[in-house]
Amino acid sequence: MKLVLIVFNFIYDDSVRAIIENLKIPGFTEVPRVFGTGESGKRFGTHAFPGHDTMLFTVLSAELVGPLMEQITEFKAGLTDRAKRHGGIKAFVLPVDQMV
């Protein structure tokens, strides 16, 4: 099993959920209004550092990880110009050693 952690600009919420739905991902957890600093700058939901991100994670079998990462990669490739203004999307795959 693998944990896929996706962090993205909130303006892409519907697009990312559509990817999850289209792939029939069996379940996920979404954490709205995530604040932090990264390649696209600071996002703290303030006047000085406006905006926020969304974090979504899911635990999947190895067979589903590949198609999900491919879809995210394709989506990200289409964001080249927008990402310069709004930030983009990052996805991480981590091992799940145990789940209860």
C-alpha positions as CSV (number, residue, x, y, z in Angstrom):
1,M,0.0,0.0,0.0
2,K,1.1,3.6,-0.7
3,L,0.0,6.9,0.6
4,V,-0.4,9.6,-2.0
5,L,-0.3,13.1,-0.6
6,I,-1.3,15.9,-3.0
7,V,-0.9,19.6,-2.2
8,F,-2.4,22.1,-4.6
9,N,-3.7,25.6,-5.0
10,F,-7.3,25.7,-3.9
11,I,-8.4,27.0,-7.3
12,Y,-7.8,23.5,-8.6
13,D,-10.1,21.8,-6.0
14,D,-12.7,20.7,-8.6
15,S,-10.1,19.5,-11.1
16,V,-8.3,17.4,-8.6
17,R,-11.6,15.9,-7.3
18,A,-12.5,15.1,-10.9
19,I,-9.3,13.2,-11.3
20,I,-10.0,11.2,-8.1
21,E,-13.6,10.5,-9.2
22,N,-12.7,9.5,-12.8
23,L,-10.1,7.0,-11.5
24,K,-12.7,5.6,-9.0
25,I,-10.3,6.1,-6.1
26,P,-12.1,4.3,-3.3
27,G,-11.5,6.9,-0.6
28,F,-9.6,10.0,0.3
29,T,-9.3,12.7,3.0
30,E,-9.2,16.4,2.1
31,V,-7.8,19.1,4.3
32,P,-9.0,22.5,3.1
33,R,-7.2,25.8,3.8
34,V,-3.7,24.6,4.3
35,F,-1.1,27.3,4.9
36,G,2.6,27.3,4.2
37,T,5.6,28.3,2.2
38,G,7.0,26.7,-1.0
39,E,8.1,27.2,-4.5
40,S,5.1,29.4,-5.3
41,G,5.6,31.6,-2.3
42,K,3.9,32.1,1.0
43,R,0.2,31.3,1.4
44,F,-1.3,32.3,4.8
45,G,-4.7,33.6,3.9
46,T,-3.7,37.2,4.8
47,H,-3.5,40.5,3.0
48,A,0.3,40.2,2.7
49,F,0.3,36.5,1.8
50,P,-3.1,35.8,0.2
51,G,-4.5,32.4,-0.8
52,H,-4.3,28.9,0.6
53,D,-3.7,25.4,-0.6
54,T,-5.7,22.2,-0.2
55,M,-4.1,18.9,0.9
56,L,-5.7,15.6,-0.2
57,F,-4.4,12.2,0.7
58,T,-5.4,8.6,0.0
59,V,-4.0,5.2,0.6
60,L,-4.0,3.0,-2.5
61,S,-2.8,-0.3,-3.8
62,A,0.3,-0.1,-6.0
63,E,-1.9,-0.7,-9.1
64,L,-3.8,2.6,-8.6
65,V,-0.8,4.8,-7.7
66,G,0.6,4.8,-11.3
67,P,-2.7,6.0,-13.0
68,L,-3.2,8.6,-10.3
69,M,0.3,10.0,-10.7
70,E,0.0,10.0,-14.5
71,Q,-3.2,12.0,-14.3
72,I,-1.6,14.5,-11.9
73,T,1.4,14.8,-14.1
74,E,-0.8,15.5,-17.1
75,F,-2.8,18.1,-15.2
76,K,0.4,19.8,-13.9
77,A,1.8,19.9,-17.4
78,G,-1.3,22.0,-18.5
79,L,-0.7,24.5,-15.7
80,T,2.6,25.9,-16.9
81,D,1.5,29.5,-17.4
82,R,-1.2,29.5,-14.7
83,A,1.2,28.0,-12.1
84,K,3.5,31.0,-12.5
85,R,0.7,33.2,-11.1
86,H,-1.2,30.8,-8.8
87,G,1.1,28.0,-7.8
88,G,0.5,24.5,-8.9
89,I,0.3,21.0,-7.6
90,K,2.7,18.6,-5.9
91,A,2.2,14.9,-5.3
92,F,4.2,12.6,-3.1
93,V,4.1,8.8,-2.8
94,L,5.0,7.4,0.6
95,P,5.1,3.8,1.8
96,V,2.5,2.5,4.2
97,D,4.1,0.0,6.4
98,Q,1.0,-0.7,8.5
99,M,-2.6,0.4,8.6
100,V,-5.1,-0.4,11.3
